[in-house]
Amino acid sequence: MSQLAPHEIDLGTQSLDDIEGAVETWKRQALPEIEASLLTEAQKQFTQEIKKPESQL
């Protein structure tokens, strides 16, 4: 996964709304990348299973 820009959250000075907003922003950036990574890995595993000779199943 690529390096996402860190989000500075100061729990002492930021409001709950600010913190929730920062979390939502990070989720919008990170989740699509995580999904794509998982899908790619699943496709690789599926392809490896398909390519195995039947005698190994």
Backbone as a printed PyTorch tensor [residue, N CA C, xyz], in Angstrom:
tensor([[[  0.8530,  -1.1790,   0.0000],
         [  0.0000,   0.0000,   0.0000],
         [  0.8900,   1.2310,   0.0000]],

        [[  0.5170,   2.2170,  -0.7620],
         [  1.3200,   3.4350,  -0.8080],
         [  1.2150,   4.1890,   0.5090]],

        [[  2.1040,   5.1110,   0.6930],
         [  2.1340,   5.8910,   1.9280],
         [  1.1280,   7.0340,   1.8260]],

        [[  0.1050,   6.9950,   2.6540],
         [ -0.8520,   8.0880,   2.7040],
         [ -0.2990,   9.1750,   3.6070]],

        [[ -0.6280,  10.3970,   3.2830],
         [ -0.1710,  11.5080,   4.1160],
         [ -0.7280,  11.3560,   5.5240]],

        [[  0.1330,  11.5050,   6.5220],
         [ -0.3770,  11.3770,   7.8920],
         [ -1.3120,  12.5330,   8.2320]],

        [[ -2.2840,  12.2330,   9.0440],
         [ -3.2080,  13.2550,   9.5040],
         [ -2.8870,  13.5390,  10.9600]],

        [[ -2.5390,  14.7630,  11.2240],
         [ -2.2340,  15.1470,  12.5960],
         [ -3.5400,  15.3510,  13.3490]],

        [[ -3.6930,  14.6180,  14.4230],
         [ -4.8790,  14.7710,  15.2610],
         [ -4.3900,  15.0960,  16.6660]],

        [[ -4.7860,  16.2530,  17.1450],
         [ -4.4270,  16.6710,  18.4990],
         [ -5.6600,  16.4880,  19.3720]],

        [[ -5.6620,  15.4040,  20.1220],
         [ -6.8360,  15.0910,  20.9250],
         [ -7.1190,  16.1360,  21.9920]],

        [[ -6.1140,  16.9060,  22.3470],
         [ -6.3020,  17.9080,  23.3900],
         [ -6.9760,  19.1820,  22.9170]],

        [[ -6.8190,  19.5110,  21.6400],
         [ -7.3440,  20.8030,  21.1780],
         [ -8.4180,  20.6970,  20.1040]],

        [[ -8.4790,  19.5690,  19.3930],
         [ -9.4600,  19.4650,  18.3220],
         [-10.7970,  18.9660,  18.8650]],

        [[-11.8500,  19.4470,  18.2360],
         [-13.1890,  19.0120,  18.6440],
         [-13.4470,  17.6090,  18.1090]],

        [[-14.4410,  16.9790,  18.6490],
         [-14.8200,  15.6440,  18.1810],
         [-15.1810,  15.6790,  16.6990]],

        [[-15.8400,  16.7270,  16.2650],
         [-16.1900,  16.8620,  14.8480],
         [-14.9350,  16.9150,  13.9830]],

        [[-13.9080,  17.6570,  14.4420],
         [-12.6530,  17.7380,  13.6850],
         [-11.9910,  16.3700,  13.5830]],

        [[-11.9820,  15.6440,  14.6960],
         [-11.3550,  14.3220,  14.7210],
         [-12.1280,  13.3600,  13.8200]],

        [[-13.4490,  13.3620,  13.9250],
         [-14.2590,  12.4930,  13.0720],
         [-14.0570,  12.8370,  11.6030]],

        [[-13.9400,  14.1210,  11.3010],
         [-13.6930,  14.5400,   9.9220],
         [-12.3600,  14.0250,   9.4070]],

        [[-11.3310,  14.0800,  10.2430],
         [-10.0170,  13.5800,   9.8370],
         [-10.0640,  12.0730,   9.6030]],

        [[-10.7810,  11.3570,  10.4530],
         [-10.9100,   9.9090,  10.2910],
         [-11.6600,   9.5870,   8.9950]],

        [[-12.7450,  10.3020,   8.7370],
         [-13.5100,  10.0650,   7.5060],
         [-12.6750,  10.3630,   6.2640]],

        [[-11.8840,  11.4190,   6.3070],
         [-11.0130,  11.7560,   5.1790],
         [-10.0220,  10.6330,   4.9290]],

        [[ -9.4210,  10.1240,   6.0050],
         [ -8.4530,   9.0460,   5.8550],
         [ -9.1330,   7.7960,   5.2900]],

        [[-10.3240,   7.4830,   5.8000],
         [-11.0460,   6.3020,   5.3080],
         [-11.3550,   6.4280,   3.8190]],

        [[-11.7620,   7.6120,   3.3790],
         [-12.0670,   7.7980,   1.9530],
         [-10.8270,   7.5980,   1.1020]],

        [[ -9.6570,   7.9230,   1.6400],
         [ -8.4210,   7.7450,   0.8840],
         [ -7.9200,   6.3080,   0.9610]],

        [[ -7.9920,   5.7110,   2.1350],
         [ -7.3590,   4.4110,   2.3630],
         [ -8.2050,   3.2310,   1.9030]],

        [[ -9.5070,   3.2690,   2.1230],
         [-10.3370,   2.0930,   1.8400],
         [-10.2950,   1.6500,   0.3810]],

        [[-10.3830,   2.5580,  -0.5890],
         [-10.2960,   2.0870,  -1.9870],
         [ -8.9600,   1.3980,  -2.2850]],

        [[ -7.8900,   1.9140,  -1.7000],
         [ -6.5800,   1.3080,  -1.9220],
         [ -6.4970,  -0.0670,  -1.2550]],

        [[ -7.0590,  -0.1930,  -0.0560],
         [ -7.0790,  -1.4800,   0.6380],
         [ -7.9140,  -2.4840,  -0.1510]],

        [[ -9.0780,  -2.0590,  -0.6390],
         [ -9.9310,  -2.9330,  -1.4480],
         [ -9.2010,  -3.4180,  -2.6890]],

        [[ -8.5330,  -2.5170,  -3.3780],
         [ -7.8160,  -2.8780,  -4.5990],
         [ -6.7040,  -3.8700,  -4.2960]],

        [[ -6.0020,  -3.6530,  -3.2020],
         [ -4.9190,  -4.5550,  -2.8110],
         [ -5.4600,  -5.9470,  -2.5030]],

        [[ -6.5540,  -6.0170,  -1.7590],
         [ -7.1560,  -7.3070,  -1.4250],
         [ -7.6710,  -8.0230,  -2.6690]],

        [[ -8.2830,  -7.2800,  -3.5720],
         [ -8.7970,  -7.8720,  -4.8030],
         [ -7.6550,  -8.4360,  -5.6500]],

        [[ -6.5720,  -7.6870,  -5.7640],
         [ -5.4190,  -8.1430,  -6.5320],
         [ -4.8570,  -9.4260,  -5.9390]],

        [[ -4.7250,  -9.4710,  -4.6220],
         [ -4.1960, -10.6680,  -3.9570],
         [ -5.1320, -11.8650,  -4.1550]],

        [[ -6.4370, -11.6270,  -4.0430],
         [ -7.4040, -12.7100,  -4.2410],
         [ -7.3380, -13.2410,  -5.6740]],

        [[ -7.1770, -12.3440,  -6.6440],
         [ -7.0770, -12.7680,  -8.0380],
         [ -5.8230, -13.6080,  -8.2600]],

        [[ -4.7080, -13.2170,  -7.6360],
         [ -3.4650, -13.9880,  -7.7660],
         [ -3.6570, -15.3910,  -7.1980]],

        [[ -4.2460, -15.4760,  -6.0090],
         [ -4.4510, -16.7780,  -5.3860],
         [ -5.3850, -17.6520,  -6.2250]],

        [[ -6.4320, -17.0590,  -6.7430],
         [ -7.3760, -17.7970,  -7.5770],
         [ -6.6760, -18.3330,  -8.8240]],

        [[ -5.8790, -17.4900,  -9.4600],
         [ -5.1530, -17.8930, -10.6630],
         [ -4.1900, -19.0230, -10.3530]],

        [[ -3.5070, -18.9580,  -9.2110],
         [ -2.5830, -20.0300,  -8.8330],
         [ -3.3330, -21.3420,  -8.6210]],

        [[ -4.5120, -21.2800,  -8.0260],
         [ -5.3110, -22.4940,  -7.8090],
         [ -5.7480, -23.1000,  -9.1400]],

        [[ -6.1480, -22.2510, -10.0610],
         [ -6.6090, -22.7220, -11.3780],
         [ -5.4710, -23.3800, -12.1520]],

        [[ -4.2570, -22.8450, -12.0250],
         [ -3.1160, -23.3490, -12.7930],
         [ -2.5470, -24.6550, -12.2400]],

        [[ -2.9390, -25.0650, -11.0230],
         [ -2.4160, -26.3080, -10.4520],
         [ -2.9130, -27.4790, -11.2810]],

        [[ -2.0470, -28.4480, -11.5130],
         [ -2.5010, -29.6760, -12.2030],
         [ -3.5590, -30.3740, -11.3480]],

        [[ -4.4850, -31.0390, -11.9900],
         [ -5.5850, -31.6810, -11.2610],
         [ -5.0900, -32.7150, -10.2650]],

        [[ -3.9390, -33.3080, -10.5240],
         [ -3.4060, -34.3290,  -9.6120],
         [ -3.0290, -33.7450,  -8.2500]],

        [[ -2.8330, -32.4280,  -8.1720],
         [ -2.4630, -31.7870,  -6.9130],
         [ -3.6860, -31.3320,  -6.1290]],

        [[ -4.8660, -31.3890,  -6.7010],
         [ -6.0680, -30.9240,  -6.0110],
         [ -6.5290, -31.8760,  -4.9450]]])
